[in-house]
Amino acid sequence: MAISLSPSSIPCLRSENPVGSVGASSSLSPLGLRFPASSRGFGGGGSQRISVNSKPRSFSLVVEAKKQTYNSFDDLLAKSEKPVLVDFYATWCGPCQFMVPILNEVSIRLKDTIQVVKIDTEKYPSIADKYRIEALPTFIIFKDGEPFERFEGALTADQLIQQIEDSLKVKQ
């Protein structure tokens, strides 16, 4: 396992950014880790560095996204054989970014029920205006090319799936 800690790579360990100290012999980092008093100058003198050699770990999420091109958003809705869940988002929106892996999971779990599409409101403001997107993220389920159900805010995968299933069952 490779661990190399330095003040430049982990700001919470910088001695000029103390969060608090516990007793005279140790300090407490923002992560709740206790370091001996001698580590307070971590990296400051250049000689105090923790290093264990090995390769960094990486993750790979296998999601088979299908990128398709349509002449217009209306074309996409008209050609869809199943209801379409549209996630209206923005790249600067924290809750929207939280929803990325959740939407991937929902897309996989409900692949036979619904098609998931993401629309960046910054790139397509006319679509956002047309559907009166005022909060992000906003989700609209389209059925037969028309808005069918609408809800806002970040949700867990199970909550989003339940919302979709309830909407499609109740209004059919």
C-alpha positions as CSV (number, residue, x, y, z in Angstrom):
1,M,0.0,0.0,0.0
2,A,1.4,3.4,-1.0
3,I,0.9,6.3,1.4
4,S,2.8,9.5,1.0
5,L,1.7,12.3,3.1
6,S,2.9,15.8,2.7
7,P,1.5,19.3,3.5
8,S,0.9,20.0,-0.1
9,S,-1.1,16.8,-0.8
10,I,-3.2,16.8,2.4
11,P,-4.0,20.4,3.6
12,C,-5.4,19.2,6.9
13,L,-1.9,18.1,8.0
14,R,-0.3,21.5,7.5
15,S,1.0,22.9,10.7
16,E,-0.1,26.4,9.7
17,N,-3.7,25.2,9.6
18,P,-4.2,23.7,13.1
19,V,-7.6,22.6,14.0
20,G,-7.0,21.9,17.7
21,S,-4.7,20.2,19.9
22,V,-5.2,17.6,22.6
23,G,-2.8,17.8,25.5
24,A,0.8,18.8,25.1
25,S,2.0,15.6,23.4
26,S,-0.4,15.3,20.5
27,S,-2.5,17.3,18.0
28,L,-5.9,16.4,16.5
29,S,-6.3,16.7,12.7
30,P,-9.7,17.5,11.1
31,L,-10.0,13.8,10.3
32,G,-9.9,13.1,14.0
33,L,-6.4,11.5,13.7
34,R,-4.0,11.9,16.6
35,F,-0.4,12.7,15.7
36,P,2.5,12.9,18.1
37,A,3.7,16.4,19.0
38,S,6.8,15.8,16.8
39,S,4.6,15.5,13.7
40,R,3.1,19.0,14.1
41,G,5.7,20.3,11.7
42,F,4.8,17.6,9.3
43,G,6.7,18.3,6.1
44,G,7.9,21.7,7.4
45,G,11.4,20.6,7.9
46,G,11.3,18.3,4.9
47,S,12.6,15.3,6.9
48,Q,9.4,14.1,8.5
49,R,7.4,12.2,5.9
50,I,5.5,8.9,6.1
51,S,5.9,6.8,3.0
52,V,5.0,3.2,2.4
53,N,5.6,1.8,-1.1
54,S,3.0,0.3,-3.4
55,K,0.7,1.2,-6.3
56,P,-2.3,3.5,-5.7
57,R,-5.7,1.9,-5.8
58,S,-8.2,2.8,-8.5
59,F,-11.8,2.0,-9.1
60,S,-13.7,1.4,-12.3
61,L,-17.4,1.5,-12.5
62,V,-18.8,-0.4,-15.4
63,V,-21.8,1.4,-16.9
64,E,-22.8,0.9,-20.4
65,A,-24.1,4.2,-21.5
66,K,-25.7,4.4,-24.8
67,K,-25.0,7.8,-26.5
68,Q,-27.6,8.6,-29.1
69,T,-28.1,11.7,-31.3
70,Y,-31.4,13.3,-32.0
71,N,-32.3,16.3,-34.0
72,S,-34.1,17.8,-31.0
73,F,-35.3,17.0,-27.5
74,D,-38.8,16.6,-28.9
75,D,-37.5,14.0,-31.4
76,L,-36.0,12.1,-28.5
77,L,-39.2,12.1,-26.6
78,A,-41.3,11.1,-29.7
79,K,-39.0,8.2,-30.6
80,S,-38.8,6.7,-27.1
81,E,-40.6,3.4,-26.8
82,K,-40.8,3.7,-23.0
83,P,-41.2,6.6,-20.5
84,V,-38.2,9.0,-20.3
85,L,-36.8,10.2,-17.0
86,V,-35.1,13.5,-17.6
87,D,-32.6,14.8,-15.1
88,F,-32.3,18.6,-15.4
89,Y,-28.9,19.5,-13.9
90,A,-26.0,21.9,-13.9
91,T,-22.3,21.0,-13.5
92,W,-21.9,23.5,-10.6
93,C,-24.8,22.0,-8.7
94,G,-23.5,19.8,-5.7
95,P,-26.8,17.8,-5.3
96,C,-26.8,17.2,-9.1
97,Q,-23.3,15.7,-8.9
98,F,-24.4,13.6,-6.0
99,M,-27.1,12.1,-8.3
100,V,-24.7,10.9,-11.0
101,P,-24.0,7.5,-9.6
102,I,-27.5,7.2,-8.4
103,L,-28.9,7.8,-11.9
104,N,-26.5,5.2,-13.3
105,E,-27.8,2.7,-10.8
106,V,-31.5,3.6,-11.5
107,S,-30.8,3.4,-15.3
108,I,-29.4,-0.2,-14.8
109,R,-32.1,-1.4,-12.4
110,L,-35.0,0.1,-14.4
111,K,-33.6,-0.5,-17.9
112,D,-36.7,-2.3,-19.1
113,T,-39.1,0.3,-17.5
114,I,-37.7,3.8,-18.3
115,Q,-35.0,5.6,-20.3
116,V,-32.8,8.0,-18.3
117,V,-31.6,11.2,-20.0
118,K,-29.6,14.1,-18.5
119,I,-29.9,17.7,-19.7
120,D,-27.5,20.3,-18.7
121,T,-29.5,23.5,-18.1
122,E,-26.5,25.7,-18.8
123,K,-26.1,24.2,-22.3
124,Y,-29.8,24.0,-23.1
125,P,-31.5,27.0,-21.4
126,S,-34.4,27.0,-23.9
127,I,-35.4,23.5,-22.8
128,A,-35.0,24.4,-19.1
129,D,-37.2,27.5,-19.7
130,K,-39.8,25.5,-21.6
131,Y,-40.3,23.1,-18.7
132,R,-39.9,25.9,-16.1
133,I,-36.9,24.4,-14.3
134,E,-36.4,26.6,-11.2
135,A,-34.6,24.2,-8.9
136,L,-31.8,21.7,-9.4
137,P,-31.9,18.8,-9.8
138,T,-35.4,18.6,-11.3
139,F,-36.7,15.3,-12.7
140,I,-39.5,15.0,-15.2
141,I,-40.9,11.8,-16.4
142,F,-42.2,12.1,-20.0
143,K,-44.7,9.6,-21.3
144,D,-45.8,9.7,-24.9
145,G,-43.7,12.8,-25.5
146,E,-45.5,14.8,-22.7
147,P,-44.6,15.7,-19.1
148,F,-46.1,13.1,-16.9
149,E,-44.7,13.6,-13.4
150,R,-42.2,16.0,-11.9
151,F,-40.2,16.1,-8.7
152,E,-37.2,18.0,-7.4
153,G,-34.2,17.4,-5.2
154,A,-31.6,14.8,-4.5
155,L,-32.8,11.3,-3.7
156,T,-31.3,7.9,-2.9
157,A,-31.5,5.3,-5.6
158,D,-34.3,3.4,-3.7
159,Q,-36.3,6.7,-3.2
160,L,-35.9,7.6,-6.9
161,I,-37.0,4.1,-8.1
162,Q,-39.9,4.2,-5.7
163,Q,-41.0,7.6,-7.0
164,I,-40.7,6.4,-10.6
165,E,-42.6,3.2,-10.0
166,D,-45.3,4.9,-8.0
167,S,-45.8,7.6,-10.7
168,L,-46.0,5.0,-13.5
169,K,-48.4,2.7,-11.6
170,V,-50.8,5.4,-10.3
171,K,-51.2,7.3,-13.5
172,Q,-51.5,4.5,-16.1
